[in-house]
Amino acid sequence: MTYPHAEAARPYLFNDRTLEDYRAAMAAGTGRVADRIRRADRPFSGVSPERLAPEIAAIDLERPLHDHAAALDELERVYLRDAVYFHHPRYLAHLNCPVVIPALLGEAVLSAVNSSLDTWDQSAGGTLIERRLIEWTAGRIGFGPAADGVFTSGGSQSNLHALLLAREEARAGASLARLRVITSEAGHFSVRKAANLLGLGPDAVVTVETDADRRMRPAALARELDRCRRAGLVVMAVVATAGTTDFGSIDPLPEIASLCETAGVWLHVDAAYGCGLLVSRRRRHLLDGVERADSVTVDFHKSFFQPVSSSAVLVRDGATLRHAAHHADYLNPRRMAERGIPNQVDKSLQTTRRFDALKLWLTLRVMGPDAVGELFDEVVDRAAASYALVAADPRFEVVTRSPLSTLVFRYVPPEGPGRKLADDANLYAREALAASGEAVVAGTTVDGRHYLKFTLLNPETTLDDIAHVLDLLAGHAQRYVDDLVPLADPR
Ligand SMILES: Cc1ncc(COP(=O)(O)O)c(C=O)c1O
């Protein structure tokens, strides 16, 4: 038997004989990225899917290039040139942060060593490092010694995992159809998805109203808890949000925790966005009450300046993690746990799992938590200053002042027929701005009207950047009103 292709492929295997190629390939890759970053004068090229799709479709995946440099040249054309760059100060759209270099170093190390965090025999020290970070995060939350948790792929998985545990805790005697999850109207959609995946009924997620600052109203929650009880429904969890996606609002955690304790209901706090406050010396108090939760979602890839993915779910009582455990003879038989061999797979929804924790580990070891917290504080301060700027600008109206770093606002055309077109003008402005690549902003609806949204996560974004983007948006929106530029279905 001969293996002519394998023969040629052997030099690509990463091992002690290919280290020079490894170093050269990594240096070439980081060199390309560095070049791109150096030259990026805007966050986005404005490319359309129509323009890019044929380039990608035309690549013949059956014909390899046999050369890293050639593959990087091609990548330049199909990806790097037109990627959306979150490090750019005028990227203001979603919850994507710029990343710190120690985390990038971690990413390079973890993918090369390629530990899998399911079992000790696939990770060794990686398992212990992840456990230390879970312990550290639980400590920051204010959980006691019984706490535990696990890294996940993101906030959606963390929310799903927490709700799975809540469902199992609540289930005794209750049919799935009678289970309910209460969250606020500003809660994240992954709660609905999770309920669906957990086999709950279509009416399982009940939303309660928020106040003017988009925080869950405790009185509305109390009413809903009471209504469910009287209707013979079982509330398996209340999901409070510490940093709603659109408004950055933080639900009143102490009041909600008290209601949950009285009703004997599992409290999950979705702090996917707000978790950065855990390391903020100035604003940690905004999370007071989170220590009374049964479970907490934290997304380090939102407010800890970590690359995707880096998230965790934490529980106050580690014993509840048993609900997701399964012992497979080939992987994690019970006797291993009995012998005290640490296996993270016993706690995780995933089996093979990246050592994402290493990125946070190196970040903390190089920079320390105070540095991360102050970077986030700077962002929150900048968002407050941006709020003041927009609130004082007659061209715009703004919804609420976020305790975190979002800004939801809309262009309001001057009196006249333009007012009626405000929705379309705002939609158009966002689209035109993205097409220019000058800045990237998000959009959302509030009470049925279209709004624009900034999500600030970059300490490098200045107030001048914000003022400049506001001018650009106002210019595009007003041009739409004046000329009635046809909308290319931006919805
Ligand atoms: C409040 C909140 N929860 C959960 C999520 C989902 O997180 P991920 O995108 O990491 O799955 C998001 C995402 O934006 C969020 O804002």
The ligand as a Tripos MOL2 file, in Angstrom:
@<TRIPOS>MOLECULE
LIG
   16    16     1     0     0
SMALL
NO_CHARGES

@<TRIPOS>ATOM
      1 C1        -27.9540   39.3450   27.7550 C.3       1 LIG1
      2 C2        -27.4330   38.2880   26.8330 C.ar      1 LIG1
      3 N1        -27.5550   37.0000   27.1600 N.ar      1 LIG1
      4 C3        -27.0970   36.0190   26.3590 C.ar      1 LIG1
      5 C4        -26.5090   36.3070   25.1550 C.ar      1 LIG1
      6 C5        -26.0340   35.2020   24.2670 C.3       1 LIG1
      7 O1        -24.6510   35.1050   24.3300 O.3       1 LIG1
      8 P1        -23.8070   34.3740   23.1710 P.3       1 LIG1
      9 O2        -23.9530   35.2320   21.9640 O.co2     1 LIG1
     10 O3        -22.4370   34.3370   23.7320 O.co2     1 LIG1
     11 O4        -24.4050   33.0250   22.9810 O.co2     1 LIG1
     12 C6        -26.3630   37.6380   24.7640 C.ar      1 LIG1
     13 C7        -25.7540   37.9820   23.4650 C.2       1 LIG1
     14 O5        -25.6860   39.0910   23.0600 O.2       1 LIG1
     15 C8        -26.8310   38.6500   25.6330 C.ar      1 LIG1
     16 O6        -26.7240   39.9460   25.2920 O.3       1 LIG1
@<TRIPOS>BOND
     1     1     2 1
     2     2     3 ar
     3     2    15 ar
     4     3     4 ar
     5     4     5 ar
     6     5     6 1
     7     5    12 ar
     8     6     7 1
     9     7     8 1
    10     8     9 2
    11     8    10 1
    12     8    11 1
    13    12    13 1
    14    12    15 ar
    15    13    14 2
    16    15    16 1
@<TRIPOS>SUBSTRUCTURE
     1 LIG1         1 GROUP 0 **** ****
